[in-house]
Amino acid sequence: MKHIPLSPAMARGIEISNSGSVIAIPTETVYGLNEKAVAEIFELKRRLASP
């Protein structure tokens, strides 16, 4: 398998994710998130928890 070097932004995103924090990457697709990640996104956006 060929190794493709990561951009500095991608490397930093991996560091942030591995530390347990949320990162946001704009896409047109919604990917599966675990309950903790969803709760943290709601908190970051200052939204009330969904019912």
DOFIBA-428996 format. One record per residue (C-alpha): x, y, z; residue in one letter. Coordinates in Angstrom, 1 decimal. Example, Ala and Ser with C-alpha at 12.3 -4.5 7.8 and 13.67 -1.06 7.14 Angstrom:
{{12.3; -4.5; 7.8}; "A"}
{{13.7; -1.1; 7.1}; "S"}
This chain:
{{0.0; 0.0; 0.0}; "M"}
{{1.4; 3.4; -1.0}; "K"}
{{1.8; 5.9; 1.9}; "H"}
{{0.4; 9.3; 1.1}; "I"}
{{1.8; 12.2; 3.2}; "P"}
{{-0.8; 14.1; 5.3}; "L"}
{{-1.3; 17.8; 5.0}; "S"}
{{-0.6; 19.7; 8.2}; "P"}
{{-4.3; 20.4; 8.6}; "A"}
{{-5.2; 16.7; 8.3}; "M"}
{{-2.4; 15.7; 10.8}; "A"}
{{-3.7; 18.3; 13.3}; "R"}
{{-7.3; 17.0; 12.8}; "G"}
{{-6.1; 13.5; 13.6}; "I"}
{{-4.3; 14.8; 16.8}; "E"}
{{-7.4; 16.6; 17.9}; "I"}
{{-9.6; 13.5; 17.2}; "S"}
{{-7.2; 11.2; 19.0}; "N"}
{{-7.3; 13.4; 22.1}; "S"}
{{-11.1; 12.9; 22.3}; "G"}
{{-12.2; 16.2; 20.9}; "S"}
{{-14.6; 16.8; 18.0}; "V"}
{{-13.4; 18.0; 14.6}; "I"}
{{-15.7; 19.1; 11.8}; "A"}
{{-15.0; 18.5; 8.2}; "I"}
{{-17.6; 19.9; 5.8}; "P"}
{{-19.1; 17.2; 3.6}; "T"}
{{-22.4; 16.6; 1.8}; "E"}
{{-22.8; 13.3; 3.6}; "T"}
{{-23.8; 12.6; 7.2}; "V"}
{{-21.6; 9.9; 8.8}; "Y"}
{{-22.4; 7.8; 11.9}; "G"}
{{-21.6; 9.5; 15.1}; "L"}
{{-21.6; 8.0; 18.5}; "N"}
{{-23.8; 9.4; 21.3}; "E"}
{{-20.9; 11.3; 23.0}; "K"}
{{-19.9; 13.0; 19.7}; "A"}
{{-23.5; 14.1; 19.0}; "V"}
{{-23.8; 15.5; 22.6}; "A"}
{{-20.6; 17.4; 22.2}; "E"}
{{-21.6; 18.9; 18.8}; "I"}
{{-24.9; 20.1; 20.4}; "F"}
{{-22.9; 21.6; 23.2}; "E"}
{{-20.5; 23.3; 20.8}; "L"}
{{-23.4; 24.7; 18.8}; "K"}
{{-25.1; 25.7; 22.1}; "R"}
{{-28.2; 23.7; 21.1}; "R"}
{{-30.6; 22.0; 23.5}; "L"}
{{-30.3; 18.2; 23.5}; "A"}
{{-32.7; 16.5; 21.1}; "S"}
{{-35.8; 14.9; 22.6}; "P"}
